[in-house]
Amino acid sequence: MKTIIANWKMNVGVRESVALARGTLLALRGRRILPEVVICPPFIALSEVHKVVARSVVFLGAQNLFWEDHGAYTGEISGRMLTELGVSHVIVGHSERREYLGETDEMIRNKVTQALANQLNVIMCVGETASERKSGEQRERVRTQLVHVFAGVRLKSHERLMIAYEPVWAIGTGEIPEVAEVLAMNEYIRSILTDVLPEMDANKIRVLYGGSVEGNNAYSFLREQKIDGLLVGGASVKLNQLKEIIDATSEVLDAQKSL
Ligand code: PEP
């Protein structure tokens, strides 16, 4: 199985989101083996996009949630509200929220807890900045994020969690790490998950890659068995790019099937 998460960020409004959702369904039509596709429109478009993808193979994801169920939290959206809209997945800990909105590991832990309590599937992002990479601290950074976020978190099923390794310096920059680096980091992430979520088999938790994925580089990541899928930002709002990424995914899945 391969998973593609489309993070539309704040790039599209309601009408464009609906058109993109329809385009995504079309791009999946006629495939022998389907990847798992999760589209994450902005909050304002969730309801309309749900009408398009309900009863389809595409899952609806949100880009964020708040850590309380309800109350005086102006402007926030809870996990319970998301499930009312048909949302099944939520992105948590994206580096853009860490950077521009000051999200800390503690806030992210509370969000993960809230998402799980509402039966949402969590897509948790981790990754180092350019300066951390330069000083060779990438592993330590990712370890700290995982340890802080999952301290005390109870996970009932490995299927409820995906980790997206997203080096911050690769997001939206056109720069990508070597596939071998991603593989090594994925292995490291699984070793940390074994420690922080001892009740889970870390090999079963999906670990994705994200950062400047496009049609022309998706295959090189997807063909690796240990990379369970991709989190795609900018390219996911360009239908031709998204289609190329889905083509690459199908190619890998078809090849794996015929082995
Ligand atoms: C992201 O939004 O997490 C992301 C990886 O963005 P991009 O694909 O544009 O680098």
py3Dmol code that shows the C-alpha trace and the ligand (Angstrom):
import py3Dmol

protein = """\
ATOM      1  CA  MET A   1       0.000   0.000   0.000  1.00  0.00           C
ATOM      2  CA  LYS A   2       1.126   3.534  -0.705  1.00  0.00           C
ATOM      3  CA  THR A   3      -0.499   6.657   0.684  1.00  0.00           C
ATOM      4  CA  ILE A   4      -0.612  10.058  -0.972  1.00  0.00           C
ATOM      5  CA  ILE A   5      -1.565  13.020   1.195  1.00  0.00           C
ATOM      6  CA  ALA A   6      -2.489  16.166  -0.727  1.00  0.00           C
ATOM      7  CA  ASN A   7      -2.012  19.240   1.458  1.00  0.00           C
ATOM      8  CA  TRP A   8      -3.700  22.089  -0.380  1.00  0.00           C
ATOM      9  CA  LYS A   9      -2.610  24.559   2.315  1.00  0.00           C
ATOM     10  CA  MET A  10      -4.195  28.034   1.953  1.00  0.00           C
ATOM     11  CA  ASN A  11      -3.839  27.869  -1.825  1.00  0.00           C
ATOM     12  CA  VAL A  12      -7.405  27.214  -2.946  1.00  0.00           C
ATOM     13  CA  GLY A  13     -10.886  28.447  -2.100  1.00  0.00           C
ATOM     14  CA  VAL A  14     -14.125  26.480  -2.135  1.00  0.00           C
ATOM     15  CA  ARG A  15     -14.744  26.420  -5.877  1.00  0.00           C
ATOM     16  CA  GLU A  16     -11.181  25.433  -6.751  1.00  0.00           C
ATOM     17  CA  SER A  17     -11.203  22.808  -4.014  1.00  0.00           C
ATOM     18  CA  VAL A  18     -14.327  21.198  -5.424  1.00  0.00           C
ATOM     19  CA  ALA A  19     -12.800  21.206  -8.920  1.00  0.00           C
ATOM     20  CA  LEU A  20      -9.562  19.704  -7.592  1.00  0.00           C
ATOM     21  CA  ALA A  21     -11.455  17.023  -5.705  1.00  0.00           C
ATOM     22  CA  ARG A  22     -13.327  16.075  -8.876  1.00  0.00           C
ATOM     23  CA  GLY A  23     -10.045  16.080 -10.815  1.00  0.00           C
ATOM     24  CA  THR A  24      -8.457  13.824  -8.199  1.00  0.00           C
ATOM     25  CA  LEU A  25     -11.288  11.308  -8.554  1.00  0.00           C
ATOM     26  CA  LEU A  26     -10.887  11.375 -12.333  1.00  0.00           C
ATOM     27  CA  ALA A  27      -7.136  10.852 -12.020  1.00  0.00           C
ATOM     28  CA  LEU A  28      -7.801   7.681 -10.011  1.00  0.00           C
ATOM     29  CA  ARG A  29     -10.348   6.248 -12.420  1.00  0.00           C
ATOM     30  CA  GLY A  30      -9.494   3.006 -14.238  1.00  0.00           C
ATOM     31  CA  ARG A  31      -6.481   2.096 -12.094  1.00  0.00           C
ATOM     32  CA  ARG A  32      -5.896  -1.568 -11.339  1.00  0.00           C
ATOM     33  CA  ILE A  33      -4.641  -1.005  -7.826  1.00  0.00           C
ATOM     34  CA  LEU A  34      -5.463   2.193  -6.029  1.00  0.00           C
ATOM     35  CA  PRO A  35      -3.214   4.043  -3.662  1.00  0.00           C
ATOM     36  CA  GLU A  36      -4.754   5.484  -0.525  1.00  0.00           C
ATOM     37  CA  VAL A  37      -5.360   9.171  -1.294  1.00  0.00           C
ATOM     38  CA  VAL A  38      -6.185  11.765   1.355  1.00  0.00           C
ATOM     39  CA  ILE A  39      -7.032  15.297   0.232  1.00  0.00           C
ATOM     40  CA  CYS A  40      -6.713  18.113   2.735  1.00  0.00           C
ATOM     41  CA  PRO A  41      -8.502  21.278   1.615  1.00  0.00           C
ATOM     42  CA  PRO A  42      -8.733  24.430   3.738  1.00  0.00           C
ATOM     43  CA  PHE A  43     -11.391  24.272   6.501  1.00  0.00           C
ATOM     44  CA  ILE A  44     -13.880  26.408   4.546  1.00  0.00           C
ATOM     45  CA  ALA A  45     -13.987  23.865   1.715  1.00  0.00           C
ATOM     46  CA  LEU A  46     -14.304  20.667   3.782  1.00  0.00           C
ATOM     47  CA  SER A  47     -18.058  20.516   3.644  1.00  0.00           C
ATOM     48  CA  GLU A  48     -18.329  20.974  -0.138  1.00  0.00           C
ATOM     49  CA  VAL A  49     -15.421  18.662  -0.861  1.00  0.00           C
ATOM     50  CA  HIS A  50     -16.999  16.031   1.349  1.00  0.00           C
ATOM     51  CA  LYS A  51     -20.006  16.010  -0.975  1.00  0.00           C
ATOM     52  CA  VAL A  52     -17.662  15.188  -3.870  1.00  0.00           C
ATOM     53  CA  VAL A  53     -15.616  12.448  -2.206  1.00  0.00           C
ATOM     54  CA  ALA A  54     -18.268  10.843   0.021  1.00  0.00           C
ATOM     55  CA  ARG A  55     -18.741   7.221  -1.073  1.00  0.00           C
ATOM     56  CA  SER A  56     -15.515   7.396  -3.137  1.00  0.00           C
ATOM     57  CA  VAL A  57     -12.077   5.910  -2.493  1.00  0.00           C
ATOM     58  CA  VAL A  58     -10.654   9.300  -1.556  1.00  0.00           C
ATOM     59  CA  PHE A  59     -10.398  10.261   2.113  1.00  0.00           C
ATOM     60  CA  LEU A  60     -11.008  13.739   3.454  1.00  0.00           C
ATOM     61  CA  GLY A  61      -8.348  15.278   5.675  1.00  0.00           C
ATOM     62  CA  ALA A  62      -8.016  18.540   7.579  1.00  0.00           C
ATOM     63  CA  GLN A  63      -4.846  20.588   7.842  1.00  0.00           C
ATOM     64  CA  ASN A  64      -5.140  21.242  11.570  1.00  0.00           C
ATOM     65  CA  LEU A  65      -7.340  20.902  14.655  1.00  0.00           C
ATOM     66  CA  PHE A  66      -7.531  22.385  18.147  1.00  0.00           C
ATOM     67  CA  TRP A  67      -6.718  20.456  21.314  1.00  0.00           C
ATOM     68  CA  GLU A  68     -10.073  20.959  23.065  1.00  0.00           C
ATOM     69  CA  ASP A  69     -13.440  19.550  22.059  1.00  0.00           C
ATOM     70  CA  HIS A  70     -15.432  22.773  22.485  1.00  0.00           C
ATOM     71  CA  GLY A  71     -15.398  26.067  24.379  1.00  0.00           C
ATOM     72  CA  ALA A  72     -14.322  29.695  24.193  1.00  0.00           C
ATOM     73  CA  TYR A  73     -11.503  29.305  21.673  1.00  0.00           C
ATOM     74  CA  THR A  74     -12.224  31.907  19.022  1.00  0.00           C
ATOM     75  CA  GLY A  75     -11.310  30.825  15.548  1.00  0.00           C
ATOM     76  CA  GLU A  76     -10.431  27.252  16.425  1.00  0.00           C
ATOM     77  CA  ILE A  77     -11.915  24.014  15.064  1.00  0.00           C
ATOM     78  CA  SER A  78     -12.147  20.842  17.154  1.00  0.00           C
ATOM     79  CA  GLY A  79     -11.699  17.219  16.209  1.00  0.00           C
ATOM     80  CA  ARG A  80     -15.356  16.613  16.989  1.00  0.00           C
ATOM     81  CA  MET A  81     -16.351  19.336  14.499  1.00  0.00           C
ATOM     82  CA  LEU A  82     -14.121  17.798  11.853  1.00  0.00           C
ATOM     83  CA  THR A  83     -15.708  14.382  12.201  1.00  0.00           C
ATOM     84  CA  GLU A  84     -19.134  16.020  11.778  1.00  0.00           C
ATOM     85  CA  LEU A  85     -17.932  17.148   8.342  1.00  0.00           C
ATOM     86  CA  GLY A  86     -16.863  13.675   7.300  1.00  0.00           C
ATOM     87  CA  VAL A  87     -13.161  14.256   7.938  1.00  0.00           C
ATOM     88  CA  SER A  88     -11.200  11.067   8.638  1.00  0.00           C
ATOM     89  CA  HIS A  89      -7.583  12.322   8.740  1.00  0.00           C
ATOM     90  CA  VAL A  90      -5.801  15.345  10.137  1.00  0.00           C
ATOM     91  CA  ILE A  91      -2.334  16.792   9.592  1.00  0.00           C
ATOM     92  CA  VAL A  92      -0.653  17.712  12.865  1.00  0.00           C
ATOM     93  CA  GLY A  93       2.619  19.491  13.566  1.00  0.00           C
ATOM     94  CA  HIS A  94       3.237  20.877  10.103  1.00  0.00           C
ATOM     95  CA  SER A  95       6.418  22.974  10.085  1.00  0.00           C
ATOM     96  CA  GLU A  96       4.549  25.981   8.682  1.00  0.00           C
ATOM     97  CA  ARG A  97       2.378  25.992  11.807  1.00  0.00           C
ATOM     98  CA  ARG A  98       5.419  25.536  14.013  1.00  0.00           C
ATOM     99  CA  GLU A  99       7.162  28.426  12.277  1.00  0.00           C
ATOM    100  CA  TYR A 100       4.370  30.976  11.741  1.00  0.00           C
ATOM    101  CA  LEU A 101       2.007  30.130  14.596  1.00  0.00           C
ATOM    102  CA  GLY A 102       4.456  29.097  17.258  1.00  0.00           C
ATOM    103  CA  GLU A 103       3.179  25.553  17.666  1.00  0.00           C
ATOM    104  CA  THR A 104       5.228  23.645  20.185  1.00  0.00           C
ATOM    105  CA  ASP A 105       5.680  19.909  20.677  1.00  0.00           C
ATOM    106  CA  GLU A 106       3.395  20.156  23.708  1.00  0.00           C
ATOM    107  CA  MET A 107       0.598  21.759  21.685  1.00  0.00           C
ATOM    108  CA  ILE A 108       1.109  19.136  19.017  1.00  0.00           C
ATOM    109  CA  ARG A 109       0.893  16.360  21.620  1.00  0.00           C
ATOM    110  CA  ASN A 110      -2.446  17.759  22.814  1.00  0.00           C
ATOM    111  CA  LYS A 111      -3.681  17.899  19.240  1.00  0.00           C
ATOM    112  CA  VAL A 112      -2.611  14.311  18.574  1.00  0.00           C
ATOM    113  CA  THR A 113      -4.425  13.210  21.746  1.00  0.00           C
ATOM    114  CA  GLN A 114      -7.559  15.088  20.712  1.00  0.00           C
ATOM    115  CA  ALA A 115      -7.472  13.723  17.177  1.00  0.00           C
ATOM    116  CA  LEU A 116      -7.127  10.139  18.427  1.00  0.00           C
ATOM    117  CA  ALA A 117      -9.923  10.656  20.952  1.00  0.00           C
ATOM    118  CA  ASN A 118     -12.147  11.624  18.030  1.00  0.00           C
ATOM    119  CA  GLN A 119     -11.156   8.585  15.969  1.00  0.00           C
ATOM    120  CA  LEU A 120      -9.274  10.718  13.460  1.00  0.00           C
ATOM    121  CA  ASN A 121      -6.227   9.313  11.677  1.00  0.00           C
ATOM    122  CA  VAL A 122      -3.177  11.394  12.485  1.00  0.00           C
ATOM    123  CA  ILE A 123      -0.576  12.494   9.946  1.00  0.00           C
ATOM    124  CA  MET A 124       2.180  13.784  12.195  1.00  0.00           C
ATOM    125  CA  CYS A 125       4.961  15.836  10.573  1.00  0.00           C
ATOM    126  CA  VAL A 126       8.560  15.848  11.760  1.00  0.00           C
ATOM    127  CA  GLY A 127      11.709  17.265  10.242  1.00  0.00           C
ATOM    128  CA  GLU A 128      14.785  19.371  10.730  1.00  0.00           C
ATOM    129  CA  THR A 129      15.529  22.919   9.570  1.00  0.00           C
ATOM    130  CA  ALA A 130      18.376  23.815   7.218  1.00  0.00           C
ATOM    131  CA  SER A 131      20.595  24.985  10.073  1.00  0.00           C
ATOM    132  CA  GLU A 132      19.929  21.832  12.100  1.00  0.00           C
ATOM    133  CA  ARG A 133      20.878  19.792   9.070  1.00  0.00           C
ATOM    134  CA  LYS A 134      24.006  21.860   8.527  1.00  0.00           C
ATOM    135  CA  SER A 135      25.143  21.189  12.063  1.00  0.00           C
ATOM    136  CA  GLY A 136      24.334  17.494  11.760  1.00  0.00           C
ATOM    137  CA  GLU A 137      21.482  17.624  14.265  1.00  0.00           C
ATOM    138  CA  GLN A 138      18.725  16.230  12.066  1.00  0.00           C
ATOM    139  CA  ARG A 139      18.341  12.973  13.948  1.00  0.00           C
ATOM    140  CA  GLU A 140      18.336  14.659  17.315  1.00  0.00           C
ATOM    141  CA  ARG A 141      15.678  17.107  16.128  1.00  0.00           C
ATOM    142  CA  VAL A 142      13.398  14.384  14.819  1.00  0.00           C
ATOM    143  CA  ARG A 143      13.953  12.263  17.925  1.00  0.00           C
ATOM    144  CA  THR A 144      13.039  15.179  20.206  1.00  0.00           C
ATOM    145  CA  GLN A 145       9.872  15.876  18.245  1.00  0.00           C
ATOM    146  CA  LEU A 146       8.737  12.252  18.410  1.00  0.00           C
ATOM    147  CA  VAL A 147       9.636  11.778  22.077  1.00  0.00           C
ATOM    148  CA  HIS A 148       7.912  15.012  23.159  1.00  0.00           C
ATOM    149  CA  VAL A 149       4.813  14.511  21.060  1.00  0.00           C
ATOM    150  CA  PHE A 150       4.195  10.864  21.913  1.00  0.00           C
ATOM    151  CA  ALA A 151       5.037  11.001  25.618  1.00  0.00           C
ATOM    152  CA  GLY A 152       1.985   9.532  27.326  1.00  0.00           C
ATOM    153  CA  VAL A 153      -0.001   9.110  24.090  1.00  0.00           C
ATOM    154  CA  ARG A 154      -1.951   5.854  23.890  1.00  0.00           C
ATOM    155  CA  LEU A 155      -2.339   4.521  20.380  1.00  0.00           C
ATOM    156  CA  LYS A 156      -4.898   1.750  19.936  1.00  0.00           C
ATOM    157  CA  SER A 157      -3.973   0.805  16.382  1.00  0.00           C
ATOM    158  CA  HIS A 158      -0.966   1.445  14.157  1.00  0.00           C
ATOM    159  CA  GLU A 159      -3.412   2.353  11.398  1.00  0.00           C
ATOM    160  CA  ARG A 160      -4.386   5.533  13.218  1.00  0.00           C
ATOM    161  CA  LEU A 161      -0.941   7.085  12.779  1.00  0.00           C
ATOM    162  CA  MET A 162       1.312   8.105   9.921  1.00  0.00           C
ATOM    163  CA  ILE A 163       4.566   9.978  10.326  1.00  0.00           C
ATOM    164  CA  ALA A 164       5.560  12.342   7.521  1.00  0.00           C
ATOM    165  CA  TYR A 165       9.282  13.011   7.446  1.00  0.00           C
ATOM    166  CA  GLU A 166       9.431  16.497   6.014  1.00  0.00           C
ATOM    167  CA  PRO A 167      12.798  18.235   6.142  1.00  0.00           C
ATOM    168  CA  VAL A 168      11.805  21.893   6.570  1.00  0.00           C
ATOM    169  CA  TRP A 169      14.423  23.029   4.058  1.00  0.00           C
ATOM    170  CA  ALA A 170      12.801  20.842   1.393  1.00  0.00           C
ATOM    171  CA  ILE A 171       9.260  22.184   1.800  1.00  0.00           C
ATOM    172  CA  GLY A 172       8.296  24.390  -1.114  1.00  0.00           C
ATOM    173  CA  THR A 173      11.923  24.994  -2.105  1.00  0.00           C
ATOM    174  CA  GLY A 174      12.462  22.577  -4.990  1.00  0.00           C
ATOM    175  CA  GLU A 175      15.294  20.976  -3.012  1.00  0.00           C
ATOM    176  CA  ILE A 176      15.022  17.322  -2.065  1.00  0.00           C
ATOM    177  CA  PRO A 177      17.199  14.998  -0.002  1.00  0.00           C
ATOM    178  CA  GLU A 178      18.824  11.895  -1.439  1.00  0.00           C
ATOM    179  CA  VAL A 179      16.480   8.920  -1.319  1.00  0.00           C
ATOM    180  CA  ALA A 180      19.107   7.100   0.774  1.00  0.00           C
ATOM    181  CA  GLU A 181      18.916   9.874   3.391  1.00  0.00           C
ATOM    182  CA  VAL A 182      15.148   9.517   3.565  1.00  0.00           C
ATOM    183  CA  LEU A 183      15.456   5.753   3.941  1.00  0.00           C
ATOM    184  CA  ALA A 184      17.966   6.128   6.748  1.00  0.00           C
ATOM    185  CA  MET A 185      15.755   8.675   8.490  1.00  0.00           C
ATOM    186  CA  ASN A 186      12.691   6.447   8.089  1.00  0.00           C
ATOM    187  CA  GLU A 187      14.550   3.603   9.734  1.00  0.00           C
ATOM    188  CA  TYR A 188      15.623   5.919  12.532  1.00  0.00           C
ATOM    189  CA  ILE A 189      12.040   7.164  12.981  1.00  0.00           C
ATOM    190  CA  ARG A 190      10.845   3.572  13.353  1.00  0.00           C
ATOM    191  CA  SER A 191      13.510   2.899  15.964  1.00  0.00           C
ATOM    192  CA  ILE A 192      12.311   5.910  17.976  1.00  0.00           C
ATOM    193  CA  LEU A 193       8.670   4.843  17.572  1.00  0.00           C
ATOM    194  CA  THR A 194       9.589   1.446  19.011  1.00  0.00           C
ATOM    195  CA  ASP A 195      10.716   3.262  22.178  1.00  0.00           C
ATOM    196  CA  VAL A 196       7.934   5.833  22.445  1.00  0.00           C
ATOM    197  CA  LEU A 197       5.032   3.612  21.451  1.00  0.00           C
ATOM    198  CA  PRO A 198       6.160   0.244  22.857  1.00  0.00           C
ATOM    199  CA  GLU A 199       2.697  -1.294  22.506  1.00  0.00           C
ATOM    200  CA  MET A 200       2.872  -0.841  18.720  1.00  0.00           C
ATOM    201  CA  ASP A 201       4.855  -2.666  16.055  1.00  0.00           C
ATOM    202  CA  ALA A 202       6.761   0.306  14.623  1.00  0.00           C
ATOM    203  CA  ASN A 203       7.265  -1.528  11.343  1.00  0.00           C
ATOM    204  CA  LYS A 204       3.552  -1.277  10.755  1.00  0.00           C
ATOM    205  CA  ILE A 205       3.345   2.479  11.306  1.00  0.00           C
ATOM    206  CA  ARG A 206       3.463   4.191   7.944  1.00  0.00           C
ATOM    207  CA  VAL A 207       6.329   6.628   7.410  1.00  0.00           C
ATOM    208  CA  LEU A 208       5.939   8.987   4.465  1.00  0.00           C
ATOM    209  CA  TYR A 209       8.221  11.502   2.835  1.00  0.00           C
ATOM    210  CA  GLY A 210       7.259  15.137   2.131  1.00  0.00           C
ATOM    211  CA  GLY A 211       9.093  18.118   0.636  1.00  0.00           C
ATOM    212  CA  SER A 212       9.081  19.385  -2.963  1.00  0.00           C
ATOM    213  CA  VAL A 213       7.601  16.190  -4.340  1.00  0.00           C
ATOM    214  CA  GLU A 214       6.582  16.572  -7.980  1.00  0.00           C
ATOM    215  CA  GLY A 215       5.615  14.352 -10.868  1.00  0.00           C
ATOM    216  CA  ASN A 216       9.229  13.936 -11.937  1.00  0.00           C
ATOM    217  CA  ASN A 217      10.696  12.861  -8.577  1.00  0.00           C
ATOM    218  CA  ALA A 218       7.788  10.979  -6.959  1.00  0.00           C
ATOM    219  CA  TYR A 219       8.768   7.589  -8.413  1.00  0.00           C
ATOM    220  CA  SER A 220      12.250   7.626  -6.906  1.00  0.00           C
ATOM    221  CA  PHE A 221      10.726   7.779  -3.406  1.00  0.00           C
ATOM    222  CA  LEU A 222       7.695   5.603  -4.044  1.00  0.00           C
ATOM    223  CA  ARG A 223       9.637   2.664  -5.478  1.00  0.00           C
ATOM    224  CA  GLU A 224      11.286   2.199  -2.086  1.00  0.00           C
ATOM    225  CA  GLN A 225       9.306  -0.313  -0.097  1.00  0.00           C
ATOM    226  CA  LYS A 226      10.186   1.407   3.154  1.00  0.00           C
ATOM    227  CA  ILE A 227       8.733   4.746   2.051  1.00  0.00           C
ATOM    228  CA  ASP A 228       5.025   4.249   2.576  1.00  0.00           C
ATOM    229  CA  GLY A 229       3.901   7.245   0.597  1.00  0.00           C
ATOM    230  CA  LEU A 230       4.187  10.974   0.089  1.00  0.00           C
ATOM    231  CA  LEU A 231       2.866  14.178   1.583  1.00  0.00           C
ATOM    232  CA  VAL A 232       2.537  16.597  -1.313  1.00  0.00           C
ATOM    233  CA  GLY A 233       1.960  20.332  -0.946  1.00  0.00           C
ATOM    234  CA  GLY A 234       2.438  22.690  -3.889  1.00  0.00           C
ATOM    235  CA  ALA A 235       2.221  20.011  -6.586  1.00  0.00           C
ATOM    236  CA  SER A 236      -1.057  18.668  -5.193  1.00  0.00           C
ATOM    237  CA  VAL A 237      -3.007  21.732  -6.343  1.00  0.00           C
ATOM    238  CA  LYS A 238      -1.757  21.280  -9.912  1.00  0.00           C
ATOM    239  CA  LEU A 239      -3.842  18.527 -11.432  1.00  0.00           C
ATOM    240  CA  ASN A 240      -1.264  17.561 -14.063  1.00  0.00           C
ATOM    241  CA  GLN A 241       1.353  17.156 -11.320  1.00  0.00           C
ATOM    242  CA  LEU A 242      -0.987  15.261  -9.067  1.00  0.00           C
ATOM    243  CA  LYS A 243      -1.856  12.950 -11.932  1.00  0.00           C
ATOM    244  CA  GLU A 244       1.839  12.271 -12.602  1.00  0.00           C
ATOM    245  CA  ILE A 245       2.338  11.451  -8.931  1.00  0.00           C
ATOM    246  CA  ILE A 246      -0.638   9.083  -9.002  1.00  0.00           C
ATOM    247  CA  ASP A 247       0.736   7.525 -12.223  1.00  0.00           C
ATOM    248  CA  ALA A 248       4.059   6.927 -10.466  1.00  0.00           C
ATOM    249  CA  THR A 249       2.240   5.373  -7.507  1.00  0.00           C
ATOM    250  CA  SER A 250       0.230   3.064  -9.763  1.00  0.00           C
ATOM    251  CA  GLU A 251       3.387   2.013 -11.572  1.00  0.00           C
ATOM    252  CA  VAL A 252       4.989   0.997  -8.278  1.00  0.00           C
ATOM    253  CA  LEU A 253       1.867  -0.741  -6.972  1.00  0.00           C
ATOM    254  CA  ASP A 254       1.344  -2.658 -10.237  1.00  0.00           C
ATOM    255  CA  ALA A 255       5.015  -3.751 -10.234  1.00  0.00           C
ATOM    256  CA  GLN A 256       4.786  -4.892  -6.604  1.00  0.00           C
ATOM    257  CA  LYS A 257       1.634  -6.854  -7.354  1.00  0.00           C
ATOM    258  CA  SER A 258       3.217  -8.733 -10.240  1.00  0.00           C
ATOM    259  CA  LEU A 259       6.268  -9.783  -8.173  1.00  0.00           C
TER     260      LEU A 259
END
"""
ligand_1 = """\
10
PEP
C 3.966 20.206 2.691
O 3.066 21.025 2.629
O 4.052 19.495 3.679
C 4.901 20.063 1.578
C 5.673 19.016 1.571
O 4.896 21.043 0.653
P 5.656 20.989 -0.774
O 5.283 19.693 -1.418
O 5.127 22.176 -1.514
O 7.125 21.073 -0.517
"""
view = py3Dmol.view(width=600, height=400)
view.addModel(protein, "pdb")
view.setStyle({"model": 0}, {"cartoon": {"style": "trace"}})
view.addModel(ligand_1, "xyz")
view.setStyle({"model": 1}, {"stick": {}})
view.zoomTo()
view.show()
